[in-house]
Amino acid sequence: MLIDSHCHLDFPELASDEPGVLARARAAGVAGMLTIGTRLDQFDRVRAIAERHDNVWCSVGVHPHEAKEEGQRAPDRLVEAARHAKVIGIGETGLDFYYEHSPREEQATSFRAHIAAARETSLPLIVHTRDADAETGDFLEEEYRKGAFTGLIHCFSSGPEVARRALALGMYISISGIVTFKAAEALRATVRDIPLERLLVETDAPYLAPVPKRGKTNEPAFVAHTAAKVAELKGVGIAELEAATTDNFFRLFGKAERQKCA
């Protein structure tokens, strides 16, 4: 079975056909998924989706795009929300210097609050980084020296140095459909070198549909195409890749109940 480790089931493109999205995922061999919080004022909707389905979990967090309006200066609200049984991760959070929808300073402050929440709850940190690779690595290393935490770089599209720094902290790397894109040869080279025991797969649905679904609304079922490409890059069979990434998911997200995917 496969696990889609990062999707947005509350976004309108998927929420309008929630039963269909989950049925197609199941038919494609996707036994579970993690739907991601991006705003606290919309978290109730994210959590409700997870509550409706045994094989769906959620995270709580504020995307760096939203840091100007909702950025957290303390971990308290995140920690409180994380008490819910279906909340298994903190984020997504991080730094996005490509769009800069929020000032860098506010992104950084919120990022630190999320790391503090991850440390306090012992839940994995879900990190978004775009055009901020060096800064993200510096933040993670600096904060790790204050106290250990675990987590992953989601939708990994960076170079080998970011992977090296994250892996050195015990973090995981989650691969999206970008790895199937024609122009992503540098990413494919990096994926070949990431240890199989640290890899997860994701869709980031409704965005970034993999080849051969490029241009369509992405959904959890399509993670099978990403998994097939990662298996090819790692030189392993698809069954081995599925087993490894699923094991990795439940090892990292230890609060998730694996039997719910049976």
N, C-alpha and C positions, 0 to 999 in steps of 0.2 A: 504494500500500500504506500501511498504518498501522502505527505502533509504539505499543504500550502501555508508556509510560515509567515506570510504577510499579504493580506488583502484588505479591501475596504468595502465590506458588505453593506455598510450604511450609505454609501454614495449612491445617488439616484439611479445611475446606470445599472446597478445590481439590485438595489432595494426594490425596484419596480417588479422584479421577477425572482424574489427570494426562493420560493419552492423550486422553480426551474433551475436556478443557478446551483442549488445544492444537489438536486437530482442528477444534473449533468456531471457534476464533480464526482459523485459516487460512481456513476457509470464509467468514468474515466480512470477509476482506481484511486481517487483522492478521498481518503478516509477521514480527514480532519483538516481544519483550517483555523488560522488565527486572524481575527479581524481587528484592525488597529485603530486606537484612539488618536485623533489629531487635534481635538478641541475639547476642553472641559465642558463648555456649554452644550455640547452635543454628545457627551459621554453616555447619558442615559439611553440614547438610541442605540449606541454601539453595544452596550451591556445587554440590552433587551434582546438583541439578535442572538447573542451567546446564550442567554437564558432559554431561548426557544429550542435550542438544538444541543443534544449531548456532545456532538463531535465538533462544536465550534467554541473557541475560547476568545478572549479579548484582552487588549492592553489598555492602559490609561496614560494619556500624555498630551503634550502640546507640540505640534509640528513647528519647526523653526519659522516657517512662513507666518505662523500665528503669534509669534512671540511678542509683537508690538501690542496686540490686544489682550492676549491671554498668558503671556509668559509668566512663569512661576519664579518667585524670589525665594521661596522656601518649599521644602518637600511636603508640607503638612497635608494639603488637599490630595496630592497623589498617593500618599501613604494611606490616607483614610479610604480612598476609593479602592485601593489594592486589597483591602480586607475581604472584598467579595470573592466568593469561591471561583468564579469564572475569570477573574482578572489574573493573568499569569505573567505579565510583563509590564515594564515601564517604558513608555514612549509611544509614538516615535518622537525622538528629540534629536538635537544635533545642531549642525551649522550648514547653512546654504548661502554661499556667497555668489551664486550664479544669478538668482533672481533678486535676492536681497529685499524681499517683501517686508522684512523687519530689520531694524538696525542691528549691526553686528554685536554691539554691546548687550542689547536685550536678548539676542539669541544665546550669547555666552552665559548670561546670568541664568536663563531658564535651563540651559543645558546642565549647569552645575547643580541646580535644584533637582533635576531628574536623576542625576548621578547619586545625589544624597538619598533620594527616595529608593533607588535601586539598592544602595548599600544598606539602608535601614530595613527594607522589606525582604532582602535576599532574593529579589526577583530580577530576571535578566533585563538589561538596558538595551533598547532597540534604537540603534544609531543611524541617523540620516546624515550623509555628508555629500556635498556637491561643491566643487571648486574651493574646497577648504580642507584639503587632505592634510597638509602639514599642521594646520591649526587643530584639526580634530585629533590627530595623533598626539600633539602636545597636551591637549586637554585631558585625554584619556590617561596618559602616563602621569601627568601631574596629580590628577584626582586619585589614581590608583595608589600612589604613594601615601595618600592620606588614609586609605583604607580600601581593602579589596572589594571588588564587585565583579559580576559576570555580565555577559551580553553578547551582542553580535553587531556587525556592520550589515545593514539591510540593503538590498538592491545594489550589491557591490558592483561598481563600475570604475574603480580606481586602479592604481598601479601596484606593483609588487611591494613597494615600500610601505604603503598603508596596510596591506595584508600582513606584512612581516611584523609591524608594530602591534597590530591588533592580536595576532596569534601569540605574540610574546606575552601578552597580558592574559592569555587563556581564553580569548574571545573566539567566536565563531564567525563565519562568513556566509551570507545568504545570497544566492545567485538567482537573478531574475531573467526574463526573456531577452534582455539586452545581449546575453551571451550568444544568441542565435542570429543577431543582426550582422549584415554583411561587413560593416565597418568596424566590428568589434574584435579584430584579430589580436590586438594587444591584451584585451580582457581575457580572451581564450587562452593566451599564453600564460597569464597569471593563474587562471583557474587550474591549469595543468599541474601547477606547482603547489597548490594548497592541499594539505593533507585531507584525505577523504573523511577522516574522523572529525573534521571541523567544518564540514560543508552542510548547508541547508539549501532548499530550493523554495522559491516563492513566485507569485505572479505580480504583486503590487497592483492587482486588478482594482479598478477597471482600466488601468494604464499599461503600456508597454507589452502588448500582446506579442508573443513570440512568433517567429516564422514556424509554420506556414499560416498563422492567423494574423499576421501583421496587418494593421489597419482596421481590425475589428475591435469591438469592446472586449477587453480582456476579462477572463473569469477564471475561478479556481481550477476548472477542468483542464485549462490550457497549461498548467504547470507540468503536465506529462511531457509536453514538447521540450520544455526547458530541461527536465530531468534526462530525457533521451540525449540531448546535446552534451550535458555534463558527463553522462556515462561514457559517451564517445571520447570526450577529451581526457577522461581519467583512464581510459582503456579497460573498463569493467563492463560487465553485463548490466542491463537495465534492472534486473532483479536485485543485484548486489547494490546498485546505486540507491534504489528505493529503500532497501533495508537499512543501509548506512545512514541516509539522510533522515529517515524516520526515527531510528535509534538516537541520532544526534539531537533531533528536535526534543524528544522526551527527556534526554539527559540534560539539555540546557533548560528547558521549560519544565522543571521538575514538579511544578504544581498541577500540571495537566494530568488528567487520569487517562492512561493509555487504553484501558479497557472500554472506554466510551467509543473507541473507534472500531471495536470488534464487529 
